[in-house]
Amino acid sequence: MAGNVAIGWGHVDDETSKKAIAKAVELGVNFFDTADFYGLGHSEELLGNVFKGKWNDIILATKVGNTLMEDGSAGINYSKEYILQACEKSLKRLNKEAIDVYQLHSARMQHLQNGECIEAMEQLQKEGKIRYWGISLNTFEPQQEAKFFIEHQIGHTFQIAFSIINQIALKEVFPAAIENQYGIIARVPLHFGLLTGKFTKSKTFPQNDHRSNRLNPDLLNLSLDKLDKVFALAEKRKIAKDYFAMSFILSHAGVSSIIPGIRNEAQAIANVKEFAPLSEEDIEFLHDYYTSDLESLMEAYRKG
């Protein structure tokens, strides 16, 4: 928790997490994404303990910029001094000599235009403390920051909220990223778990789960109503709902990696099952359905 704001996914047991990570690696997963803000550094420490001395076969992405303020509330800091110091702390927690992909966690135009965060990232890359860097783009308005990166020819990756429910980035960001050879990391592919088809309208979340704020009862009910046609199509194709959602993402050019997240071994196993290629007809339907129905749902999420 950061003040009264949940920043995690509820209670997490370290031993369960370690087993999930080990199972993922055993099954061929070699890319892990985290942030210094997740667990207020604990997520990085956990990965550092698991992979100490074994990083050669693993690609690690982490993020910087979100921080805990003096009063205990969540805040942001994109100053050069802060980023340089934060990187050193992340490297120590991770037991790693260099971060493979360092991402500005939620930087907006004012931070990029100020320039300090860019100077910090470029300095860290020159010093060999990070290999590549990028930005985790805003969920609802990813266009401006992506355009700034491309126009100024900076960075290497975009982390984008992308799912059947959230296709905001498809129209502008995806084509520009592909044309300019930016790697795309697709986050929230199951839209907080909604696209697994396992939620009912009575579903609730504990206060230490950030979904307690993001998925209030009204949004949950509206979302499940809107997803009836999506789930019906998945059932018609005889594809499990979560695989259907992930397959939709993998049907789009430019996606370098998907980060669905794992809490236990079962989820690690589910994440690496072979996904079903969707037909052009199904992809076109999901694009059209986004325009007709799901785009308004995303607007409801924006308004909260």
DASUL-V554980 format. One record per pair of residues at least 24 apart in sequence whose C-alpha atoms are under 10 Angstrom apart, sorted by the first residue. I is the first residue (numbers start at 1). J is the second residue. Records with the same first field share a line. If there is no record, write none. Layout:
# DASUL-V554980
I->J + J
This chain:
# DASUL-V554980
1->38 + 39 + 40 + 68 + 72 + 73 + 74 + 207 + 208 + 209 + 210
2->37 + 39 + 40 + 67 + 68 + 69 + 71 + 72 + 73 + 74 + 75 + 208
3->68 + 69 + 71 + 72 + 73 + 74
4->72 + 73 + 74 + 207 + 208
5->73 + 74 + 207 + 208 + 209 + 210 + 212 + 213
6->74 + 206 + 207 + 208 + 209 + 210 + 211 + 212 + 213
7->37 + 38 + 39 + 40 + 74 + 208 + 209 + 210 + 211
8->37 + 38 + 39 + 40 + 207 + 208 + 209 + 210 + 211
9->38 + 39 + 192 + 205 + 206 + 207 + 208 + 209 + 210 + 211 + 212 + 263
10->205 + 206 + 207 + 208 + 209 + 210 + 211 + 212
11->206 + 208 + 209 + 263
12->39 + 263 + 264
13->263 + 264
14->42 + 43 + 46 + 263
15->46 + 264
16->263 + 264 + 265
17->43 + 46 + 47 + 50 + 262 + 263 + 264 + 265
18->46 + 47 + 49 + 50 + 263 + 264 + 265
19->50 + 263 + 264 + 265 + 268
20->262 + 263 + 264 + 265 + 266 + 267 + 268 + 269
21->46 + 47 + 50 + 51 + 262 + 263 + 264 + 265 + 268
22->50 + 51 + 265 + 268
23->264 + 265 + 266 + 267 + 268 + 269
24->262 + 264 + 265 + 266 + 267 + 268 + 269 + 270 + 271 + 272
25->57 + 58 + 268
26->268 + 269
27->268 + 269 + 271 + 272 + 273
28->272
29->57 + 58 + 59 + 268 + 271 + 272
30->55 + 56 + 57 + 58 + 59 + 60
31->57 + 58 + 59 + 60 + 61 + 100 + 257 + 258 + 259
32->58 + 59 + 60 + 61 + 62 + 257 + 258 + 259 + 261
33->59 + 60 + 61 + 62 + 63 + 101 + 102 + 103 + 185 + 187 + 258 + 259 + 260 + 261
34->60 + 61 + 62 + 63 + 64 + 102 + 103 + 259 + 261
35->61 + 62 + 63 + 64 + 65 + 66 + 90 + 102 + 103 + 104 + 105
36->62 + 63 + 64 + 65 + 66 + 67 + 86 + 87 + 89 + 90 + 93 + 94 + 105
37->62 + 63 + 64 + 65 + 66 + 67 + 68 + 74 + 105
38->62 + 63 + 66 + 67
40->66 + 67 + 68
41->89 + 90 + 93 + 94
42->93 + 94
43->93 + 94
44->89 + 90 + 91 + 92 + 93 + 94 + 95
45->90 + 91 + 92 + 93 + 94 + 95
46->93 + 94
47->93 + 94 + 95
48->90 + 91 + 92 + 93 + 94 + 95 + 96
49->93 + 94 + 95
50->94 + 95
51->94 + 95 + 96
52->94 + 95 + 96
53->95 + 96
54->95 + 96
55->94 + 95 + 96 + 97 + 98
56->96
58->100
59->99 + 100 + 101
60->94 + 96 + 98 + 99 + 100 + 101 + 102
61->99 + 100 + 101 + 102 + 103 + 130 + 132 + 133 + 134
62->87 + 90 + 94 + 99 + 100 + 101 + 102 + 103 + 104 + 105 + 133
63->87 + 90 + 99 + 101 + 102 + 103 + 104 + 105 + 106 + 133 + 134 + 135 + 136
64->90 + 102 + 103 + 104 + 105 + 106 + 107 + 117 + 135 + 136
65->103 + 104 + 105 + 106 + 107 + 117
66->104 + 105 + 106 + 107
76->105 + 106 + 107
77->107 + 111 + 117
78->104 + 105 + 106 + 107 + 108 + 111 + 112 + 114 + 115 + 116 + 117 + 118 + 120
79->111 + 114 + 115 + 116 + 117 + 118 + 119 + 120
80->115 + 116 + 117 + 118 + 119 + 120 + 121 + 123
81->116 + 117 + 120
82->116 + 117 + 120
83->116 + 117 + 118 + 119 + 120 + 121 + 124
84->117 + 119 + 120 + 121 + 123 + 124 + 129
85->120
87->120 + 121 + 124 + 129 + 130
88->124 + 129
91->129 + 130
96->129
97->128 + 129 + 130
98->124 + 125 + 127 + 128 + 129 + 130 + 131 + 132
99->124 + 125 + 128 + 129 + 130 + 131 + 132 + 133
100->125 + 128 + 129 + 130 + 131 + 132 + 133
101->130 + 131 + 132 + 133 + 134 + 135 + 155 + 156 + 157
102->129 + 130 + 131 + 132 + 133 + 134 + 135 + 136 + 155 + 156 + 157
103->132 + 133 + 134 + 135 + 136 + 137 + 155 + 156 + 157 + 158 + 159
104->133 + 134 + 135 + 136 + 137 + 158 + 159
105->134 + 135 + 136 + 137 + 138 + 159
106->135 + 136 + 137 + 138 + 139 + 145
107->135 + 136 + 137 + 138 + 145
108->135 + 136 + 137 + 138 + 141 + 142 + 144 + 145 + 146
109->144 + 145 + 146 + 148
110->145
111->145
112->145 + 148 + 149
113->145 + 148
118->149 + 154 + 155
121->154 + 155
122->154 + 155
131->156
132->156 + 157
133->157 + 158
134->158 + 159 + 182 + 183 + 184
135->159 + 160
136->160 + 161 + 184 + 185 + 186 + 187
137->161 + 169
138->169
139->166 + 167 + 168 + 169 + 187 + 188 + 298 + 302
140->166 + 167 + 168 + 169 + 298 + 299 + 301 + 302
141->168 + 169 + 302
142->168 + 169 + 172 + 173
143->168 + 169 + 171 + 172 + 173 + 174 + 176
144->172 + 173
145->173
146->172 + 173 + 174 + 176 + 177 + 182
147->172 + 173 + 176 + 177
149->177 + 182
150->176 + 177 + 179 + 180 + 181 + 182
151->180
153->180
154->182
155->182 + 183
156->180 + 181 + 182 + 183 + 184
157->181 + 182 + 183 + 184 + 185 + 256
158->182 + 183 + 184 + 185 + 186 + 255 + 256
159->183 + 184 + 185 + 186 + 187 + 255 + 256 + 257 + 258 + 259
160->184 + 185 + 186 + 187 + 188 + 189 + 255 + 258
161->185 + 186 + 187 + 188 + 189 + 191
162->186 + 187 + 188 + 189 + 190 + 191 + 248 + 249 + 258
163->187 + 188 + 189 + 190 + 191 + 195 + 245 + 246 + 247 + 248 + 249
164->189 + 190 + 191 + 195 + 227 + 230 + 244 + 245 + 246 + 247 + 248 + 249 + 283 + 286 + 287 + 289 + 290 + 294
165->189 + 190 + 191 + 194 + 195 + 223 + 226 + 227 + 230 + 245 + 286 + 287 + 289 + 290 + 293 + 294 + 295 + 297 + 298
166->190 + 191 + 290 + 294 + 295 + 297 + 298
167->249 + 286 + 287 + 290 + 291 + 294 + 295 + 298
168->290 + 291 + 295 + 298
170->252 + 287
174->252 + 253 + 254 + 255
175->253 + 254
177->254 + 255
178->253 + 254 + 255
179->254
181->254
182->254 + 255 + 256
183->254 + 255 + 256 + 257
184->253 + 254 + 255 + 256 + 257 + 258
185->254 + 255 + 256 + 257 + 258 + 259
186->246 + 249 + 250 + 254 + 255 + 256 + 257 + 258 + 259 + 260
187->257 + 258 + 259 + 260 + 261
188->258 + 259 + 260 + 261
189->242 + 245 + 246 + 247 + 248 + 249 + 258 + 259 + 260 + 261
190->241 + 242 + 243 + 244 + 245 + 246 + 259 + 260 + 261
191->245 + 260
192->260
193->242 + 260
194->220 + 223 + 224 + 227 + 241 + 242
195->223 + 224 + 227 + 230 + 231 + 241 + 242 + 243 + 244 + 245 + 246
196->231 + 240 + 241 + 242 + 243 + 244 + 245 + 246
197->224 + 227 + 228 + 230 + 231 + 240 + 241 + 242
198->241 + 242
199->224
200->224
201->225
213->304
214->301 + 302 + 304
215->301 + 304
216->301 + 304
218->300 + 304
219->297 + 298 + 300 + 301 + 304
222->297 + 300
223->294 + 297 + 298 + 300 + 301
226->289 + 290 + 293 + 294 + 297
227->289 + 293 + 294
229->286 + 289
230->282 + 285 + 286 + 289
233->282 + 285 + 286
234->282
237->276 + 278 + 282
239->275 + 276 + 278
240->275 + 276
242->270 + 271 + 275
243->270 + 271 + 272 + 273 + 274 + 275 + 276 + 277
244->275 + 276 + 277 + 278
245->275 + 276
246->271 + 275 + 276 + 277
247->274 + 275 + 276 + 277 + 278 + 283
248->275 + 276 + 277 + 278 + 279 + 282 + 283 + 286
249->278 + 283
250->275 + 276 + 277 + 278
251->275 + 276 + 277 + 278 + 279 + 280 + 283
252->283
